[in-house]
Amino acid sequence: MKENLLEETIESSLVYDGDLLKVRRDNVKLPNGRSGIREYIRHPGAVVVIAFLENGKLLMERQFRYPLGRVFVEMPAGKIDSGEDPLQCAKRELLEETGFTAASWREITTVHPCIGYSDEKLIYFHAADLSFSGKNLDEEEFIEHMELSLTDALDGVKRGEITDVKTVVGLFWAEKIAKGGWT
């Protein structure tokens, strides 16, 4: 006989209310009737763009990430603004960060990267038929775009040089897209 796995919120409090993240601490009723504490981060969600250039290479970025104190190779991505449609966010982020627009868009999947402590979701889009029109970075963004073959990018994952989870997941989807699978 299976036990119910759901937890019921008894009390919820906001611990930190930041510009990007909201930290909550909840008292919950566990499936066995006891109580427990759950601390977690509310995140507005983000988009990730898998963009192949005309030459078959991926459009990637290099960006310094403060929490880890180093530059990462990543796929174009960005936070979904309040009330913003995810596809419109993907189009905006691709243009802002790389200067490219795409004539063709397709939603691929949604991933929850941090289920133990955050409600963050990443919505992946495949962008095709790209054309360059000029970057328009936010004031606090410093990003270099680059081209990388899928093979080189996957080798970067294998060597531990590409470790950003949204990019690693995106590269495995890019591989499926390139091979015509999972469409």
N, C-alpha and C positions, 0 to 999 in steps of 0.2 A: 504494500500500500504506500503510495507516494505522499510525502508531506508537502503541504503548501509552502512554497518558497518566497512568497511575497512578504514584504515588510510594510508596516503601516506607520505613517508619520504621526507622532503624538504632539510634538512641538518643534517648530522650526525658527531659527534665528539667523539674522544676517551678521556675520562676524567682520567682514570687510567689504566695502562697496567702492571698487576702483573704476577707472575709466573703461577698462577692458574686462576685468574679471570680478566676479562676485563670489565671496567665500561664505558658505553656509555651514551651520552646525545643527543637526537635527537629532532629536531624541526619537527613537523608533521602537515599535513593538515588533519583536522578532517572531518567526513562525512558531517557536516553542513557547510563546507567551511572555518571555522575559523581555527586558528593554536593552537597548544598545544605543551607541552614539555613532552617527555618520557625519563626517566632515567631507565636504566636496566643493568643487569649483563650478560655478555657472559660467558658461562660455557662449558667446553669440553664434558660434559656428563659423566655418570658413569654406572656401572653395579652393580646389587645386586644378590646374590646367595642364593637361597632357597635350603638348603642341608639337607636331612634327612640321619641320620646314620643308620646302620644296626639294631640297637636296637629300631628304630622308633622315636628317639629324633632328634631335630633340632640341627645342628651345629651352635652355636652362638658365639659372641665375647663380651668382655668387653674392653672399650677403653675410655680414658680421652679425652674430647672434649673441647679445650681451650676457644672458644667463650662463652660457658656456664659454664665453670669452674667445671665440674663434670664428673664422669664416666657414660657411657651409655652402655646398653645392646643392641647389634645390630646384624644384619645379616652381613655376610662377604660382602664387597663391595669395590669398588675403581674406581678411575678416569680413563677414557679411554684416552690413550696417542694419540697424533696426528697421524692420519693415521692407528690406531690400529683397528683391527676387534673386535667388542664387545664380541663375544664368546671367542676369544683368551684372551681378557682382563679378562673375568670372570674366565677362567682357571688359568691365572697368579695370580689373586688376591686370589682365593681360596687357591692355593698352598702357596703363600707368607705369607698370614695372618694366615692360620690354619695348614698348612702342609699336607692337604688332596688333593688328586686328585679324579676325578670322571670318571667312564667309560661311563656314559650316561649323555647327556646334552640336554635340550630342552628350547628354548626361550619361555617365557610366555607372557610378555606384555611390553609396554613402558608407563611410567608415567611421567607427567610434574609437579613436586611438587611446583613450585613457579611461576606460570604464570603471576602474577602481576608485577614481577620485575626481572625475569631471564628466559633465554632460556634453562635452565638445563633440561636434560631428564635422566631418570633412566630406564635402560633396565634390566628386570628381567629374570633370568635363573633358571631352576630347575636342580639341580645336583643330580645324583643317583649313586648307586654302588660305594661308597666312599672307599678309602684306604689311610692310613696314610703313608707319606714318609718323613716328617720333615719340620719344619717351615723355612722360609727364609725371615724374615721381612726386610723392608727398614730400613736404619740407623735411621730415625726419627720416626719410628713406635714402639709403645709399646702396644701390644695387648695380651690379654689372651683369648684363646678359651675355650668354655664351651659347655656342652650338656644341653638342656632344652626341656622338653616335650612340645608339642603343647598346651596342656591344661594349663600348668604353664605359658607359654609365653603369651597366650591370657588373662589369669588372670592378668598377669603383666600389660597388656594394660589396662584392666578394672580398676585396682587399681592406674593407673597413674604412674607406675614404668617404663614401657617401653613407651617412648614418641617420639622416633626418627621416623619421618614420613616414611622413606624408609622401616624401619623394621615393622611398623604397617601395611603398605600396604602389605608387603611381608608375614606377618603372616596371613592376611586374604586370600591371595592366597594359602599359605601353607595349610590352613584349607580346601580349595576347592580341592587341590591336594590330600590331605589325604583321603578325602571322595569320590574321583574319579569324582569330578565335574569339569566343565570348562576345559576339556582336549582337 
